[in-house]
Each structure stands twice: as structure tokens, then as C-alpha cells.
């Protein structure tokens, strides 16, 4: 038995299979163009609206290794978003700041600079020690307890 190459195998398929395959390819192309259009619109809006933009340098390859979030990370198109922002900021003269991925930005107090550690950290479920929600920030360094919504 002689092994068929891919072209010969496609010729052997039925016409309805080939029609369905072409239809699916068109749908994938349409989805790709819609994502690309939305990405261009978002990045253009950011560049026109702000003088400086700060994004975090994410470990996308490491995030793709996670079996839990890999599909969502892949669909989020972080790499394309960053490359669009880089070239649009460069052409428009907008300052683009790439934050280090290990900088504790979500755990640092904007008022005093205190970095939360251990059970004081804010997670998606909130702060268990003080009973705050994930979108509330409590500055522990000051004697006055102030709560702000993020």
C-alpha cells in the first residue's frame, strides 16, 4: 500500500468535507481579523489618550506552561498587544514604560511604600487577616486605618 501525501488525501475527500473545511477556515480568518481590529482600536485609544503608558513585562511562556490558564493566556494575545503598543508609542512619541515582572506593584502602598508580606497580601479572594475584599486597600503602616477601593 502506497502512502498518500496530503494533497492526494484532500482530493480523495468528499466535496461536502472540502466545503465544510473552507467554511471553517473563513470563520477562523474572520475571528482573527476581528481580534486584530479590536487590538488596534484599543492600542490606538491608549496612545491617543495618555502621554505615558506602563505595562508589566509578563512571563507569557511560563504562563502558557500552566494547564489551568494556558488557553485564556493564549487568547489574550499579550505579545501582540505589547508589540502594537511599542510601535504606536514610538511613532506617536508616547513614553512606554515596561515594569519588571518581579516588582511588587500590587502589594506596595501608594501612600507610604510599605510592601505587604505573608498574610497581609491581597489575593483575588481578598485579605483573610483583615477581612477586606480584593479591590480594597488598607494601609497598615499608618496608625489611621484608611480603606480605599481600587
Beta strands, then each sheet from edge to edge (+ up, - down):
strand 1: 52-56
strand 2: 95-99
strand 3: 136-138
strand 4: 147-149
sheet 1: 1+ 2+
sheet 2: 3+ 4-
end
